[in-house]
Amino acid sequence: MEKHLSLILGGARSGKSDFAQQLARQRGGAAVLFVATAEAGDDEMCARIASHRAARPAAWRTLEAPRDLAQGLELEARARVIVVDCVTLWVSNVLMAEGANAAQVVSREIEALLAWYLTHGAGMILVSNEVGMGLVPDNQLGRAYRDLLGAANKRLAEHADEVFLLVAGLPIEIKGRAMGQESLWGSETGFPKR
């Protein structure tokens, strides 16, 4: 089976995780590694993490890696598909830990993850929020986060074989070949096919 690097974008509660799990089941069956980037900092986040765990197939393995995903994946060789849920929290974790150096660290960690993907046989599904379509945050940290995540999403999309945008639970293919169907977009020009 051909491996894919897939990026799934969307707003909060748009169905990103459900769609990522659907793709992972189709492509990897039980041989899926779920990489969780969330950290349980409060009761509400603990409840969210528990809810996400309960929604995943019991046969899937979980790697908790709030940072340095490539380093964590070095120990994993058995997965057919890896789901990273989510890039949003991964970037937030780096920003909160690194402050002014966050852009350099996020860039370095993304390059390490992409290098890992290229040298291993597992497909990868990355889930991330699209935060740049709303209001401009009213504080410096919010703006820095929006810009940092936007840059991370852009870099990952450049390398992804396919990119989906989830809107109200509906996946919209915006790049690549999806689920065995030819893309609507030309691979060279980026313009719609006629």
C-alpha positions as CSV (number, residue, x, y, z in Angstrom):
1,M,0.0,0.0,0.0
2,E,1.3,3.5,-0.9
3,K,2.1,5.7,2.0
4,H,0.6,9.2,2.3
5,L,1.5,12.3,4.2
6,S,-1.9,13.8,4.9
7,L,-2.7,17.1,6.6
8,I,-6.2,17.7,8.0
9,L,-7.1,21.3,8.8
10,G,-10.2,22.9,10.2
11,G,-11.7,24.9,13.0
12,A,-12.6,23.7,16.5
13,R,-15.1,20.9,16.5
14,S,-15.1,20.7,12.7
15,G,-14.6,16.9,12.6
16,K,-10.9,16.8,12.0
17,S,-10.1,14.0,14.5
18,D,-13.0,11.9,13.4
19,F,-11.9,12.2,9.8
20,A,-8.3,11.5,10.7
21,Q,-9.3,8.3,12.5
22,Q,-11.5,7.2,9.5
23,L,-8.5,7.6,7.2
24,A,-6.2,5.8,9.6
25,R,-8.6,2.8,9.9
26,Q,-8.9,2.6,6.1
27,R,-5.1,2.7,5.6
28,G,-3.7,1.1,8.7
29,G,-6.4,-1.1,10.2
30,A,-5.1,-2.0,13.7
31,A,-1.5,-1.1,12.9
32,V,-2.0,2.5,13.8
33,L,0.1,4.6,16.2
34,F,-1.7,7.6,17.7
35,V,0.6,10.4,18.7
36,A,-1.1,12.6,21.3
37,T,0.4,16.0,21.9
38,A,-2.0,17.3,24.5
39,E,-0.9,17.8,28.1
40,A,-3.4,17.6,30.9
41,G,-2.9,21.0,32.5
42,D,-6.4,21.3,34.1
43,D,-9.6,19.3,34.7
44,E,-11.2,20.4,31.5
45,M,-8.2,19.2,29.4
46,C,-8.2,15.9,31.3
47,A,-11.8,15.4,30.3
48,R,-11.0,16.2,26.7
49,I,-8.1,13.7,26.6
50,A,-10.2,11.0,28.2
51,S,-12.9,11.6,25.6
52,H,-10.4,11.4,22.7
53,R,-8.9,8.2,24.2
54,A,-12.4,6.6,24.4
55,A,-13.1,7.4,20.8
56,R,-10.0,5.6,19.5
57,P,-10.0,1.9,18.6
58,A,-8.6,-0.1,21.5
59,A,-6.1,-1.9,19.2
60,W,-4.3,1.3,18.4
61,R,-1.1,2.1,20.3
62,T,-0.7,5.6,21.8
63,L,2.5,7.7,22.1
64,E,2.3,10.7,24.3
65,A,4.7,13.3,22.8
66,P,4.0,16.9,23.5
67,R,7.3,17.9,21.8
68,D,10.1,16.4,19.8
69,L,7.8,14.1,17.8
70,A,10.6,12.7,15.6
71,Q,12.6,11.7,18.6
72,G,9.6,9.9,20.1
73,L,8.9,8.1,16.8
74,E,12.4,6.7,16.6
75,L,11.2,4.0,19.0
76,E,8.3,3.1,16.8
77,A,8.7,0.8,13.8
78,R,5.6,-1.3,13.7
79,A,2.9,1.2,12.7
80,R,1.5,1.2,9.2
81,V,-0.1,4.6,9.8
82,I,0.7,7.3,12.4
83,V,-1.9,9.9,13.4
84,V,-0.5,13.1,15.0
85,D,-3.4,14.8,16.9
86,C,-2.6,17.5,17.0
87,V,-0.1,20.0,15.5
88,T,-2.1,22.8,17.1
89,L,-1.1,21.7,20.7
90,W,2.4,20.7,19.6
91,V,3.1,24.2,18.4
92,S,1.4,25.7,21.5
93,N,3.6,23.5,23.7
94,V,6.8,24.8,22.0
95,L,5.6,28.4,22.2
96,M,4.9,28.2,25.9
97,A,8.3,26.5,26.6
98,E,10.5,28.5,24.2
99,G,9.0,32.0,24.0
100,A,11.0,34.1,21.6
101,N,12.9,31.1,20.3
102,A,9.7,29.2,19.4
103,A,9.8,29.9,15.6
104,Q,13.2,28.4,15.3
105,V,12.4,25.4,17.5
106,V,9.1,24.7,15.7
107,S,10.9,24.9,12.3
108,R,13.6,22.5,13.6
109,E,11.0,20.0,15.0
110,I,9.0,20.1,11.8
111,E,12.1,19.4,9.6
112,A,13.0,16.5,11.9
113,L,9.5,15.1,11.6
114,L,9.5,15.4,7.8
115,A,13.0,13.7,7.7
116,W,11.7,10.9,9.9
117,Y,8.7,10.4,7.6
118,L,10.9,10.2,4.4
119,T,13.1,7.5,5.9
120,H,10.3,5.2,7.3
121,G,7.6,3.2,5.8
122,A,4.6,4.4,7.8
123,G,2.1,6.8,6.4
124,M,1.3,9.9,8.5
125,I,-1.9,11.9,9.1
126,L,-1.4,15.3,10.8
127,V,-4.3,17.1,12.4
128,S,-4.2,20.9,12.9
129,N,-6.4,23.8,13.5
130,E,-6.8,26.6,10.9
131,V,-6.6,29.6,13.2
132,G,-5.9,32.4,10.6
133,M,-9.5,32.8,9.3
134,G,-11.0,34.6,12.3
135,L,-10.4,37.8,14.2
136,V,-6.9,39.1,14.8
137,P,-6.1,38.2,18.5
138,D,-6.1,41.2,20.8
139,N,-2.9,40.3,22.5
140,Q,0.7,39.7,21.5
141,L,0.9,36.0,22.6
142,G,-2.3,35.3,20.6
143,R,-0.9,36.9,17.5
144,A,2.4,35.2,17.9
145,Y,0.6,31.8,18.2
146,R,-1.6,32.4,15.2
147,D,1.4,33.4,13.1
148,L,3.5,30.4,14.3
149,L,0.8,27.9,13.7
150,G,0.0,29.3,10.3
151,A,3.7,29.0,9.3
152,A,3.8,25.4,10.6
153,N,0.6,24.5,8.7
154,K,2.0,26.1,5.5
155,R,5.3,24.1,5.8
156,L,3.5,20.8,6.4
157,A,1.1,21.5,3.5
158,E,4.0,22.0,1.2
159,H,5.2,18.5,1.9
160,A,1.9,16.8,2.2
161,D,0.6,14.5,-0.5
162,E,-2.9,15.5,0.4
163,V,-4.5,18.3,2.4
164,F,-8.1,18.4,3.6
165,L,-10.1,21.2,5.1
166,L,-12.9,20.2,7.4
167,V,-16.0,22.4,7.5
168,A,-19.0,21.4,9.6
169,G,-17.8,17.8,9.5
170,L,-17.4,17.8,5.7
171,P,-13.9,17.1,4.3
172,I,-12.9,19.2,1.3
173,E,-9.9,18.1,-0.6
174,I,-7.6,21.1,-1.2
175,K,-4.5,19.3,-2.4
176,G,-3.5,15.9,-3.8
177,R,-5.1,12.6,-4.4
178,A,-7.8,11.5,-1.9
179,M,-9.3,8.1,-1.3
180,G,-8.4,6.7,-4.7
181,Q,-10.0,9.6,-6.7
182,E,-8.1,12.0,-8.9
183,S,-7.8,15.4,-7.5
184,L,-9.8,18.3,-9.0
185,W,-6.6,20.4,-8.9
186,G,-3.8,20.3,-11.4
187,S,-0.6,19.2,-9.7
188,E,1.7,21.6,-11.6
189,T,-0.3,24.8,-11.8
190,G,-2.6,24.7,-8.9
191,F,-5.4,25.8,-11.1
192,P,-8.7,23.8,-11.4
193,K,-8.8,21.3,-14.2
194,R,-11.3,22.0,-17.0
